Amino acid sequence: MANISTSTNTQNFKVVLLGEGCVGKTSLVLRYVEDKFNSNHISTVQASFLNKKLNIEGKRVNLAIWDTAGQEKFHALGPIYYRSSNGAVLVYDITDEDSFQRIKSWVKELRKMLGTDICLVIVGNKTDLEKDRHVSLEEAETYASKVGALHFQTSAKLNQGIEEMFLTLTQKMLERVAEQETQNNTLTRQNSQRRNVLVVEDDQVPPPPSKHCCGSS
């Protein structure tokens, strides 16, 4: 189960970004956390993380967003970073069909390792290059729905869709926490009730009634 931690009334979530190199993972997180965009692509060679603090409906949330490298040699290290994640942002480039197909491999791996404990968001980035699109919106949304993931389209360059995507993911993770707390409370009540129930075996024979013989006086 993914780790969920709270401190001083702040909910802490770990979010990992996964996807091929050059799809714009670093650009997305930098735009979201620092509102910066660098048109000169710099490949991430190892994992790094940035923090983003939110206040959602009175709840304080701290997101630790891990940006991972997309190079093939990094894939084997993936589990080290996503194992304890509460959410995953799976990024593909809408102009690159191969990057979308690779997302499907990540989804299978995450579902196998973490089941439904992790909230998934699939992101089609670089909508500013719409004229060069190779992955249709319909195809991506259909796939996301099939695997129980949310789907968003973003442009780090134009700062479109990013805020909404991370906000929706955070709300989804908060909902998951509430569901788990409800389940835990239910199990606790059930266990408490079981402890207070006297169990009688079905094959247990009740003792015969005692016989009182009255002697003559």
Protein Blocks (a to p, Z undefined) as FASTA:
>chain_A
ZZdddeehiacdddddeddehiommmmmmmmmnopacfbdcddfbdcdddddddeehiac
ddddddddfbfklmmmmmmmmmmpcbdcddddfklmklmmmmmmmmmmmmmmnommbccd
dddehkllmmmgcbdfklmmmmmmmnopacddddfklogoklmmmmmmmmmmmmmmmmmm
mmmmmmmmmmmmmmmpccddfklccddddddddddZZ
